[in-house]
């Protein structure tokens, strides 16, 4: 009987933590442009604006923001960090609990070298089938894990696992003080057994590049690690400058100037 009660309680907890709102869930996406202009996101823009989320810098300036998703380590992050250090370029690394547990030295190095740690959740679940309390636990557990091994004790930026979101998940993240960051440039780079070479990564980035791009790369990609230095150097030659997400976020907090 005690085992049955325990099972029923655990089942009740599951249904309290997870709510099936998939009818209102979205997967981040857009129509890619290859003419150096930002992609259009249609009706997504309205919901992003409502909850102060963003996917690019819409100032029109030639600013770029490098972001990496780090769910696990494949041996290339040190090389990526070496390039960023050499080129004096900041980045944001969205990490999971698994990554923090397995690679604390790399997380610590990211912070020490001036990069931002972003919140990619502790267990990488689908936020759109969870309630606010369950999502908050995923995010706060990750924040605490990062704080225990580095000098970054607060995570401001969150990237939802798999890019899935809803009005509720954006609203709840805002209520607990987090800012959703999506992206305006990405390509299929995460399959470690299907890498296509540095030229492929370079070409994918350069043909999609546009002013204000938030670039999503996966650090498990050998292609990205091999192409990154040339990408950075050539984009600098084209007049782009690499900035930190903090710069974009702080600018968005300023009141809009009345157009005289």
Secondary structure, 3 states (H helix, E strand, C coil): CHHHHHHHHHHHHHHHHECCCHHHCEECCCECCCCCCCCECCCHHHHHHHCCCECECCCCCCEEEEEEEECCCCCCHHHHHHHHHHHCCCEEEEECHHHHHHCHHHHHHHHHCCCEEEECCCCCCCHHHECHHHHHHHHHHHHHHHHHHCCCCCCCEECCHHHEECHHHHHHHHHCCCEEECCCECCCCCCCCCCCCHHHHHHHHHHHCCCCEEEEEECCCHHHHHHHHHHHHHHHHCCCEECCHHHHHHHHHCCCCCCC
